[in-house]
Amino acid sequence: MSNLYKRLLGVLPSEPRDKGEVVAVHTDGATVELVTGTRVRVRGDAQVGDHVFIRGRQIEGPAPALSGVDQTI
C-alpha cells in the first residue's frame, strides 16, 4: 500500500501554485504581488504588469488577467 501512496505523492505538486501581477523587475527575477496582496520575490523573466503563475519562487508562465468579483448574498 505504501508503494501506491509514494507514487501518488510523486504525481502531486509539492508546492502550491499562486497567481499574481509583476510589480517590479530585478536583474535576477521579479517581485510579484499575489492575489492576497502579499509580495514575493521570484526567479524568472517577466515585465512589470504581467500576470504570472508562480510555484516555489519560480515563474511558471503567463496567467490570465482576470479580476475577482465579490458578491453579497
C-alpha positions in Angstrom: 0.0 0.0 0.0 2.8 2.4 0.8 4.2 2.0 -2.8 0.9 3.3 -4.2 1.0 6.2 -1.7 4.5 7.1 -2.7 3.6 7.0 -6.4 0.6 9.3 -5.7 2.8 11.8 -3.9 5.3 11.7 -6.8 2.5 12.9 -9.2 1.1 15.6 -7.0 2.9 19.0 -7.0 5.0 19.6 -3.8 4.2 23.3 -3.6 1.0 25.2 -4.4 0.8 27.3 -7.5 0.0 31.0 -7.0 -1.1 33.8 -9.4 0.0 37.4 -9.2 1.0 40.5 -11.0 4.6 41.6 -11.6 5.2 44.9 -9.8 9.0 45.1 -10.1 11.7 43.6 -12.3 15.2 42.8 -11.0 18.4 41.5 -12.6 17.8 38.1 -11.1 14.0 37.9 -11.2 10.9 39.9 -10.3 8.6 40.9 -7.4 5.1 39.5 -7.8 2.1 40.7 -5.8 -0.2 37.8 -5.2 -4.0 37.9 -5.2 -3.8 38.1 -1.4 -1.7 41.3 -1.5 1.5 39.5 -0.4 4.6 40.4 -2.4 7.2 37.7 -3.1 10.5 37.8 -4.9 10.7 35.1 -7.6 13.1 33.9 -10.3 12.2 34.1 -14.0 11.7 36.7 -16.7 8.7 39.0 -16.9 7.7 42.6 -17.4 6.0 44.9 -15.0 2.2 44.5 -15.3 2.4 40.8 -16.5 0.2 38.3 -14.7 2.0 35.1 -14.0 1.7 31.8 -12.3 4.4 31.0 -9.7 5.4 27.9 -7.8 8.3 27.5 -5.4 9.6 31.1 -6.0 9.8 30.4 -9.8 7.7 31.9 -12.6 5.9 29.1 -14.4 4.3 31.1 -17.1 1.8 33.7 -18.1 -1.6 33.8 -16.3 -4.9 35.4 -17.4 -5.5 39.0 -16.2 -8.9 38.2 -14.6 -10.3 40.3 -11.8 -12.2 38.8 -9.0 -15.9 39.5 -8.2 -17.3 40.0 -4.7 -21.0 39.2 -4.2 -23.0 39.8 -1.1 -25.9 37.3 -0.5 
